[in-house]
Amino acid sequence: MRALAVTLCALLAWSLGAPLTSAEAQTPAQSQTPAQSQALAQALAQARSTDAAAYAETLVARARAMGLADSPTWRRLGHWKPSGWSRLWFLGPLSGWSSEADGAGFFLAPVGKTSPAAELAATLRAFAAPIPEVDDEHPRCRFPARYRFLHQALSIDPARIPQPRCAKYAEFLRALAPEAVVVVFSSYYLGQAASAFGHTFFRVERRRGDESAEKRQLLDTGIDYSADNTTSNALLYALMGMGGGFRGSFRKMPYYYKVREYNDYESRDLWEYRLALDDEQLARFVAHIWELGHTYFDYFYFTENCSYHILGALEVANPSWNLLARLKVPVVPADTIKVLDEVPGLVAEVSYRPSLMTQFRARTDAMSDAQRAQVSTLHREPDAAFPAHMSRRERVEVLDAAADLVDILSAEDVLLRPESRAAQTKLRLLGRRAEMGGASAPLDIAPPVHKRPDHGHGTRRLSLGAGYTAEQRRYLSLGFRATLHDLADPSDGYPELSQLEFLPIELRASLDEDARVWLQRAALARIVHLNAFDRFDRSISWNVELGARRIEDAGCPGCLAGGVSGGGGLTGAWLGDRVALFAMLDTQLLWSPELDGVAAAPVRVGAGPMGGVRVRWHRRLLSLLTGSWTWLPGQEPGSTWSVDGTMRWGLSRDVAIDLTLASHPRDLDARAAIMLYY
């Protein structure tokens, strides 16, 4: 009876919130059996569970009364967007909701993916659920950002719901030791389809210790969102990437891994944008990153990509920034940075981390011809003797540069295959450098501010122009490009010798009596990569185009033919890439029902030389001259040719004047246009 009385007193005291005195809480061992102790514990647990469940229902009712499920913060936490066709503005009032998160474990309600209200109620009830055997599986441990928001919005009393330890989340916070968040832009890299438009990811700065600034940054944590690639087939990768065929997920890794991957392996400069987050915003962001690590999103190359989802994660810190609403389609990484710039005061500091190639060029540009020749020699023969006239300082510079060159050309072998020739060459060069002693002179590379991605022209382009042909035909021209940049565009913010265009289209309308409208040219993609060929880099230049164009020769006068063309060759560049001369061997495969092609079939197959010269007179004034001759064996007219010249002057960052002259077997065409980048 005494044990029962103690149990009832304990239940009454706990339900009223009164603490138990030691006398009330303790029962002599001789008067309470183990079974009675277990019954007491079960009774207390049941009482707590009942009270927590009742308290959760009170919170659910309060949240409904406040309309909390419609709050911007809750919508951001669940990544809910208007679903389907309701994304169109005129269907807005009729819209439903759907979360962009696709992992089932991200939702606690059966209809949580499509109902923010149901998910909010389920979340509150789940927070009141008993702690499981593995307490890290408790919803409070899985969704700390949700709890933080709901605790603040509803003034939740932590004492009235279970309080799991959440050891894994605590370890996550300890490892991050977050002090600030940095958005990192990794520059354009045409060597890999997924990175052709650049890439953005997070660096979470650790709290300051005794390390140097450089070492501390390398020990920071990188947070990356990317597709989980399941194929090595380039065509399949493109189709799956555009169609949402991959899962995309957030993952963390030491920042030095990303530096090694982008800065060293791929020789990509990194631009770092440190954000001005206050303590609350930082805590929300970090808590939400933990939540996102337990789900995935279907990956879409041009919409829900790395740039889109890192902004979605960042928006949780402050929904009033409306970062995602500022984006346009297609979403490209450079636009991520421009969106951050649009929020007053959000970007606190910008820093630059030059790639290994940039560092190597800085070393060799200051060298004599004899030193550069010796760098090339040591890369091939690490034991080669130095010329007698070369000073100790010059020899040190040469050894440093030669070691960098081995890393640039054979990074994977150096890191992963210690028995490889490249790794042994690097080891020998480092040994010779150590024998000479002394510290190397520090490299002082000024950030190329004009190449910052947020300083480039808009990624989309509209053009309006008028033209005149030698046959005295007049026309209006309307052009559109979904993204990104061509060789004649102002070069600020973009790679100097690369062209990457997605969906460039040109329509023309006659100003003569026939008043017709026609498609002059369109492409799904048009890519040109001019790689300056020199003693250190012998990579080829190449181009590829998939689209449709007008044929202006006797084989198909004025008809529209679709197909693919491409080729490769060499490029020479001088004066810091201001002048580039290129020559390639091009091939083409075109189809049109009007073509007089191979064996009288509507297919044209051709090959021949193509080349040109590009001159950057000023950062906003460029000229481009290209020409081609194509052999058409067994086809009408046997061969064809074209010459095109362009002069483009950027009046401002986002406005340019374009003058074009094109010559081909049928006609001569002159056009002037104004181009608007946005």
C-alpha positions in Angstrom: 0.0 0.0 0.0 2.8 2.4 0.8 4.3 1.8 -2.7 1.0 2.5 -4.3 0.7 5.7 -2.3 4.1 6.8 -3.3 3.2 6.1 -7.0 0.0 8.2 -6.7 1.8 11.0 -5.0 4.5 10.9 -7.7 2.0 11.0 -10.5 0.1 13.9 -8.8 3.3 15.8 -8.1 4.6 15.3 -11.7 1.3 16.3 -13.3 1.2 19.5 -11.2 4.8 20.3 -12.1 5.9 20.1 -8.4 9.4 18.6 -7.6 9.6 15.6 -5.4 11.5 15.8 -2.2 14.0 13.2 -1.5 11.8 11.7 1.2 8.8 11.4 -1.1 10.9 10.1 -4.0 12.6 7.3 -2.1 11.1 4.1 -0.9 13.1 1.7 1.3 14.3 -1.2 -0.7 12.7 -3.6 1.7 9.2 -2.2 1.2 9.3 -2.0 -2.7 9.8 -5.0 -4.9 11.5 -4.9 -8.4 8.1 -5.4 -10.0 6.7 -2.5 -8.1 9.7 -0.3 -9.1 9.1 -1.2 -12.8 5.4 -0.5 -12.4 6.2 2.9 -11.0 8.6 3.7 -13.9 6.0 2.6 -16.4 3.3 4.6 -14.7 5.5 7.7 -14.7 6.4 7.2 -18.4 2.8 6.6 -19.3 1.8 9.8 -17.5 4.5 11.8 -19.2 3.5 10.4 -22.6 -0.2 11.2 -22.0 0.6 14.7 -20.9 3.1 15.3 -23.9 0.5 14.0 -26.4 -2.2 16.3 -24.9 0.3 19.2 -24.9 1.1 18.5 -28.6 -2.6 18.7 -29.5 -2.7 22.1 -27.7 0.2 23.2 -29.8 -1.4 21.9 -33.0 -4.5 23.9 -32.2 -2.5 27.0 -31.5 -0.5 26.6 -34.8 -3.7 26.3 -36.8 -5.1 29.4 -35.1 -2.0 31.3 -36.0 -1.9 30.0 -39.6 1.6 28.9 -39.0 1.5 26.4 -41.9 1.2 29.3 -44.3 4.3 31.1 -42.9 7.2 31.7 -45.2 9.6 30.0 -42.8 7.6 26.8 -42.6 7.2 26.7 -46.4 11.0 27.1 -46.8 11.7 24.4 -44.2 9.7 21.9 -46.2 10.7 23.3 -49.6 7.0 23.5 -50.6 6.2 25.2 -53.9 3.0 25.6 -55.9 2.6 22.3 -57.7 2.3 21.5 -61.4 0.7 23.9 -63.7 -0.3 26.1 -60.7 3.2 27.6 -60.9 1.8 29.8 -63.6 0.7 33.1 -62.2 -2.9 33.0 -63.5 -3.5 29.7 -61.8 -2.0 30.8 -58.5 -5.3 31.0 -56.5 -6.1 27.4 -57.5 -2.7 26.0 -56.6 -1.9 23.1 -54.5 1.5 22.5 -52.9 4.3 20.0 -53.5 7.7 19.7 -51.8 10.7 19.6 -54.0 12.2 17.2 -51.5 11.7 13.6 -52.8 13.0 11.4 -50.0 10.1 9.9 -48.1 11.9 10.2 -44.8 11.7 14.0 -45.0 8.0 13.9 -44.2 6.3 12.8 -41.0 2.7 12.9 -42.3 1.5 10.5 -45.1 0.5 13.5 -47.2 3.3 15.7 -45.9 4.9 16.2 -49.4 1.7 17.9 -50.6 0.3 19.4 -47.4 2.3 21.9 -45.3 -0.5 22.0 -42.7 -0.6 18.2 -42.3 3.2 18.0 -42.0 3.2 20.8 -39.3 0.6 18.9 -37.2 2.5 15.6 -37.6 5.8 17.3 -36.7 4.4 18.7 -33.4 2.9 15.4 -32.5 6.1 13.6 -33.4 8.1 15.9 -31.1 5.9 14.7 -28.3 6.4 11.0 -29.1 8.4 8.8 -26.7 12.1 8.6 -27.2 13.0 5.4 -29.2 15.7 3.0 -28.2 18.1 4.9 -30.5 17.3 8.4 -29.5 19.0 9.9 -32.7 16.0 8.6 -34.6 13.6 10.9 -32.6 12.1 13.6 -34.8 13.6 16.3 -32.6 17.0 15.0 -33.6 16.2 14.6 -37.3 14.6 18.0 -37.6 16.4 20.5 -35.4 15.5 23.5 -37.7 11.8 22.7 -37.6 12.0 22.4 -33.8 13.9 25.7 -33.5 11.2 27.5 -35.6 8.2 26.0 -33.8 9.8 26.4 -30.4 10.1 30.2 -31.1 6.8 30.6 -32.8 4.7 28.6 -30.3 6.8 29.2 -27.1 7.0 25.4 -26.6 7.8 24.4 -23.1 10.7 21.9 -23.4 9.9 20.3 -20.1 6.5 19.1 -21.3 7.9 17.0 -24.3 10.6 14.4 -24.4 14.2 15.7 -24.6 16.4 13.2 -26.5 20.2 13.7 -26.4 20.7 13.8 -30.2 24.3 12.8 -29.9 24.9 12.6 -33.7 23.6 16.1 -34.2 25.7 17.4 -31.3 28.7 15.8 -33.0 27.8 17.4 -36.3 27.7 20.8 -34.6 31.0 20.1 -32.8 32.7 19.1 -36.0 31.5 22.2 -37.9 32.1 24.7 -35.1 30.3 27.2 -37.4 31.3 30.9 -37.3 30.2 32.0 -40.8 29.0 30.7 -44.2 30.7 31.3 -47.5 29.3 30.6 -50.9 32.0 29.4 -53.3 31.9 29.8 -57.1 34.1 27.4 -59.0 34.8 28.8 -62.4 33.6 27.3 -65.7 35.1 24.0 -66.7 34.2 22.6 -70.2 36.1 19.4 -69.5 33.1 18.0 -67.6 29.4 18.5 -68.6 28.1 19.0 -65.1 30.6 21.8 -64.5 30.5 23.6 -67.9 28.4 26.4 -66.4 30.5 26.5 -63.2 29.5 25.3 -59.8 28.5 26.7 -56.4 28.7 25.2 -52.9 29.1 26.2 -49.3 32.1 26.6 -47.1 31.3 26.7 -43.4 33.9 28.6 -41.5 35.1 27.2 -38.3 35.6 29.3 -35.2 39.0 30.8 -35.1 41.8 28.9 -33.5 45.6 29.3 -33.5 46.0 28.2 -37.2 46.9 30.6 -40.0 44.1 31.9 -42.1 45.1 29.7 -45.0 45.3 26.5 -42.9 42.0 27.4 -41.1 40.2 27.7 -44.4 41.4 24.3 -45.6 40.2 22.8 -42.4 36.7 24.3 -42.9 33.8 22.1 -44.0 32.5 22.1 -47.5 28.8 21.5 -48.1 28.0 20.4 -51.6 24.8 19.6 -53.5 25.3 17.6 -56.7 23.8 14.8 -58.7 24.5 11.2 -57.7 25.8 10.1 -61.1 25.0 6.6 -62.1 26.3 6.5 -65.7 29.6 7.2 -67.5 27.7 7.5 -70.9 27.9 11.2 -71.8 24.6 11.2 -73.9 22.7 9.3 -71.2 24.1 11.6 -68.6 22.8 14.6 -70.5 19.3 13.1 -71.0 19.0 12.0 -67.4 20.4 15.3 -66.1 17.8 17.3 -68.1 15.0 15.0 -67.2 15.4 14.5 -63.5 16.9 11.0 -63.8 19.4 11.4 -61.0 19.0 12.0 -57.3 20.7 15.1 -56.0 21.8 15.2 -52.4 23.7 17.4 -49.9 27.0 16.0 -48.5 29.8 17.4 -46.4 33.5 17.0 -46.8 36.7 18.8 -45.7 37.1 21.9 -47.7 40.6 20.9 -48.8 38.9 18.1 -50.8 37.1 20.6 -52.8 40.2 22.8 -53.2 42.1 19.7 -54.4 39.3 18.8 -56.8 38.6 22.2 -58.4 41.7 24.3 -57.7 44.2 21.6 -58.5 42.7 18.7 -60.5 40.6 20.9 -62.8 42.6 24.1 -62.5 39.5 26.2 -61.7 39.7 29.5 -59.9 37.5 29.8 -56.8 35.6 33.0 -55.8 34.5 33.0 -52.2 31.5 35.2 -51.0 31.4 35.5 -47.2 27.8 36.1 -46.0 26.8 38.5 -43.2 24.6 36.1 -41.2 23.8 36.9 -37.6 23.9 34.2 -34.9 20.2 33.2 -35.3 20.4 33.0 -39.1 23.6 30.9 -38.9 22.0 28.5 -36.4 18.9 28.1 -38.6 21.0 27.4 -41.7 23.3 24.9 -40.0 20.3 23.1 -38.4 18.5 22.9 -41.8 21.7 21.6 -43.6 21.5 18.7 -41.1 17.9 18.0 -42.1 18.7 18.1 -45.8 21.4 15.5 -45.3 18.7 12.9 -44.6 16.8 13.4 -47.9 17.3 13.8 -51.7 15.9 15.9 -54.5 15.4 14.8 -58.1 18.2 16.6 -60.0 17.3 18.7 -63.0 20.4 20.2 -64.8 18.7 23.5 -65.9 16.3 24.1 -63.0 16.7 22.2 -59.7 20.5 22.1 -59.8 23.3 22.9 -57.4 22.7 26.7 -57.6 19.0 26.4 -57.0 19.1 24.1 -54.0 21.9 25.9 -52.2 19.8 29.1 -52.4 16.8 27.1 -51.1 18.9 25.9 -48.1 20.1 29.4 -47.5 16.6 31.0 -47.6 15.7 29.2 -44.4 18.1 31.6 -42.6 15.9 34.6 -43.6 12.8 33.9 -45.8 12.4 37.6 -46.5 15.5 37.5 -48.8 13.3 35.6 -51.4 16.4 34.2 -53.1 14.7 31.6 -55.2 12.1 34.0 -56.5 14.9 36.1 -58.0 16.2 33.2 -60.2 15.4 32.8 -63.8 15.3 29.6 -65.9 17.7 28.1 -66.8 19.4 28.4 -63.5 23.2 28.9 -63.8 25.7 29.2 -61.0 26.7 32.7 -61.9 23.1 33.8 -61.3 23.4 32.4 -57.7 26.1 35.0 -57.0 24.2 37.8 -58.6 21.1 37.0 -56.5 23.2 37.2 -53.3 24.5 40.6 -54.5 20.9 41.8 -54.9 20.2 41.5 -51.2 21.6 44.6 -49.5 24.3 43.8 -47.0 24.2 40.0 -47.5 27.7 39.7 -49.0 30.2 40.8 -46.5 33.5 40.0 -48.2 34.8 38.6 -51.5 38.0 36.6 -51.8 39.9 34.8 -54.5 41.7 31.5 -54.6 43.7 31.1 -57.8 43.9 27.7 -59.3 47.1 25.7 -59.6 47.2 26.6 -63.3 46.8 30.3 -62.5 49.7 30.1 -60.0 51.8 28.2 -62.5 51.2 30.9 -65.2 52.1 33.6 -62.7 55.4 31.8 -62.0 56.3 31.2 -65.7 55.1 34.6 -67.0 57.8 36.3 -65.0 60.5 33.9 -66.2 63.1 34.2 -68.9 62.8 32.0 -72.0 65.7 29.9 -70.7 63.9 29.2 -67.4 60.6 28.3 -69.2 62.5 25.8 -71.4 64.1 24.3 -68.3 60.7 23.9 -66.7 59.6 21.9 -69.7 62.7 19.8 -69.6 62.5 19.0 -65.9 58.9 17.9 -66.4 60.1 15.2 -68.7 63.6 14.6 -67.2 63.6 15.4 -63.4 67.4 14.8 -63.2 68.3 17.1 -66.1 71.2 19.4 -65.3 70.7 23.2 -65.0 72.5 25.5 -67.4 75.6 26.9 -65.8 74.5 30.5 -66.1 71.3 30.0 -64.1 71.4 31.5 -60.6 70.3 29.7 -57.4 67.1 31.9 -57.3 66.3 31.0 -60.9 66.8 27.3 -60.2 64.5 27.4 -57.2 61.8 29.1 -59.4 62.2 26.5 -62.1 61.9 23.6 -59.7 58.8 25.1 -58.1 57.2 25.6 -61.4 58.2 22.1 -62.7 56.6 20.5 -59.7 53.4 22.4 -60.3 53.4 21.4 -63.9 53.5 17.7 -62.9 50.5 18.3 -60.6 48.6 20.1 -63.4 49.2 17.5 -66.1 49.1 14.3 -63.9 47.2 15.2 -60.7 45.4 11.9 -60.4 48.6 9.8 -60.9 50.5 11.9 -58.3 47.8 11.5 -55.7 46.5 8.0 -56.3 49.4 6.1 -57.9 52.6 6.5 -56.0 54.4 4.1 -58.3 53.5 6.0 -61.5 56.1 7.9 -63.5 54.4 11.2 -62.7 54.5 10.5 -58.9 58.1 9.5 -59.1 58.9 12.6 -61.2 57.2 14.9 -58.6 59.1 13.2 -55.8 62.4 13.7 -57.4 61.7 17.3 -58.2 60.7 17.9 -54.5 63.9 16.2 -53.4 66.1 18.4 -55.6 64.2 21.4 -54.3 64.8 20.4 -50.7 68.5 20.0 -51.3 68.6 23.7 -52.3 67.0 24.7 -49.0 65.4 28.1 -48.3 61.9 29.3 -48.7 60.3 30.0 -52.0 59.3 33.6 -52.7 55.5 34.0 -52.1 53.3 34.4 -55.1 51.4 37.7 -55.2 48.5 37.2 -57.6 46.1 40.2 -57.7 42.5 39.1 -57.9 41.2 39.6 -61.5 38.2 41.6 -60.3 36.8 41.9 -63.8 36.5 38.1 -63.9 34.3 37.8 -60.9 31.1 35.9 -61.9 28.9 38.7 -60.6 30.6 41.2 -62.8 29.6 39.5 -66.0 26.8 40.3 -68.4 23.3 38.7 -67.8 23.2 35.1 -68.7 20.2 35.5 -71.0 20.1 37.6 -74.1 17.6 39.3 -76.4 18.6 41.0 -79.6 16.7 43.2 -82.1 18.2 44.3 -85.4 17.8 45.0 -89.0 19.7 43.7 -92.1 20.2 44.1 -95.8 21.5 41.7 -98.4 23.3 42.1 -101.7 20.1 41.0 -103.4 18.4 44.1 -101.9 16.3 42.2 -99.4 15.6 43.9 -96.1 14.6 42.2 -92.9 14.2 42.6 -89.2 16.0 40.2 -86.9 14.9 39.0 -83.4 17.2 36.8 -81.4 17.0 35.0 -78.1 19.5 33.0 -76.1 18.6 31.1 -72.9 22.2 31.1 -71.7 25.3 31.9 -71.5 28.1 33.5 -73.5 29.7 33.6 -77.0 33.2 34.5 -78.2 32.1 38.0 -79.2 30.3 38.9 -76.0 32.0 41.3 -73.5 34.4 39.1 -71.6 34.1 40.4 -68.0 33.0 37.6 -65.7 33.5 34.8 -68.3 36.3 32.6 -69.6 38.2 34.4 -72.3 38.3 31.9 -75.1 35.2 29.8 -74.6 31.7 29.9 -75.9 28.8 28.1 -74.3 25.3 28.7 -75.6 22.1 26.9 -74.9 19.0 27.5 -77.1 20.3 30.4 -79.3 17.6 31.3 -81.8 17.3 33.9 -84.5 14.0 34.8 -86.3 13.8 37.1 -89.3 10.9 39.0 -90.8 11.0 40.4 -94.3 10.4 44.1 -94.8 9.7 43.6 -98.5 6.4 42.9 -100.1 6.3 39.2 -99.3 6.2 40.0 -95.6 7.2 36.5 -94.5 8.7 35.3 -91.2 11.3 32.5 -91.0 13.7 30.8 -88.6 17.2 31.7 -89.6 19.1 29.6 -87.1 18.5 27.7 -83.9 20.5 25.3 -81.7 20.0 23.2 -78.7 23.7 23.8 -77.8 26.6 25.5 -79.4 30.0 25.1 -77.7 33.5 26.4 -78.7 36.6 25.9 -76.5 39.7 27.5 -77.7 42.7 26.2 -75.7 45.8 28.2 -76.2 48.5 25.7 -77.3 52.0 26.2 -75.9 54.9 24.2 -74.5 53.1 23.6 -71.3 49.6 22.9 -72.5 49.1 20.9 -75.7 45.3 20.4 -75.4 43.3 20.7 -78.6 40.7 23.2 -79.3 37.2 21.9 -80.3 33.7 22.9 -81.2 30.3 21.2 -81.4 26.8 22.4 -82.4 23.5 20.6 -82.4 20.8 22.5 -84.2 19.4 23.8 -87.5 20.6 26.4 -90.0 19.8 27.9 -93.3 21.9 26.5 -96.2 22.9 29.2 -98.6 24.3 27.3 -101.7 23.1 25.5 -104.8 22.5 22.2 -102.9 19.6 23.6 -101.0 19.1 27.4 -101.6 17.6 28.9 -98.4 16.3 25.6 -96.9 16.5 24.9 -93.2 18.6 21.8 -92.3 19.1 20.2 -88.9 22.0 18.2 -87.7 25.2 18.2 -85.9 28.7 19.6 -86.6 32.0 19.7 -84.8 35.7 19.4 -85.0 39.0 20.0 -83.4 42.3 21.8 -84.0 44.8 24.2 -82.5 44.7 27.7 -81.1 47.5 30.3 -80.6 47.0 33.1 -78.2 49.1 36.2 -77.5 49.0 39.4 -75.3 47.2 37.7 -72.4 44.7 36.0 -74.8 43.7 39.4 -76.3 44.6 38.0 -79.7 43.7 34.4 -80.6 44.1 32.6 -84.0 42.5 29.2 -84.4 42.3 26.5 -87.1 40.2 23.3 -86.9 39.1 20.4 -89.1 35.3 20.4 -89.1 32.8 17.8 -90.0 29.0 18.1 -90.5 26.0 15.9 -90.9 22.8 17.7 -92.0 19.3 16.6 -93.0 16.5 18.4 -94.8 13.8 17.1 -97.2 14.9 19.7 -99.7 18.6 18.7 -99.7 20.3 17.3 -102.7 22.7 15.2 -100.7 24.6 11.9 -100.7 23.3 9.7 -103.5 20.4 12.2 -104.0 19.3 11.5 -100.4 18.2 14.4 -98.2 21.4 14.1 -96.1 24.5 16.2 -96.4 27.9 15.0 -95.2 30.8 17.3 -95.3 34.3 18.0 -94.0 36.9 20.8 -94.3 38.9 23.4 -92.6 37.5 26.1 -90.4 39.3 28.9 -88.6 39.3 32.4 -87.4 40.8 35.2 -85.4 39.4 36.9 -82.3 40.7 40.2 -81.0 39.7 41.9 -77.7 40.5 45.5 -78.3 39.0 46.5 -75.0 37.1 44.5 -72.3 33.9 45.7 -74.0 35.0 45.8 -77.6 35.7 42.6 -79.5 35.9 41.4 -83.1 35.6 37.9 -84.4 36.3 36.8 -88.0 35.6 33.2 -89.0 35.7 31.3 -92.3 35.1 27.8 -93.4 35.4 25.7 -96.6 33.5 22.4 -96.7 34.0 19.5 -99.1 30.8 17.7 -100.1 31.9 14.6 -102.0 29.3 13.3 -104.4 26.8 16.0 -103.5 25.6 19.2 -105.0 27.4 21.6 -105.2 30.5 19.7 -104.4 31.8 22.2 -101.9 30.6 25.3 -100.1 32.1 28.1 -98.0 31.2 31.0 -95.7 32.9 34.0 -94.1 31.5 35.8 -91.1 32.7 38.9 -89.3 31.4 40.4 -86.1 32.2 43.6 -84.1 30.5 43.9 -80.7 30.7 46.9 -78.4 29.4 46.7 -74.9 27.8 50.1 -74.0 27.3 48.9 -70.5 27.4 45.5 -68.7 24.1 44.4 -70.1 23.7 46.4 -73.4 25.8 45.9 -76.5 25.8 47.0 -80.2 26.5 44.2 -82.7 27.6 44.6 -86.3 27.7 41.5 -88.5 28.8 40.9 -92.1 28.3 37.4 -93.6 29.3 36.1 -97.0 28.3 32.8 -98.7 27.9 31.5 -102.2 24.3 32.9 -102.6 24.5 36.3 -101.1 26.2 39.0 -98.8 24.4 39.8 -95.6 24.9 42.9 -93.4 23.1 43.3 -90.0 23.1 45.7 -87.1 21.5 44.8 -83.8 21.2 45.9 -80.2 21.7 43.2 -77.6 20.2 43.2 -74.1 21.6 40.8 -71.5 19.5 40.0 -68.4 
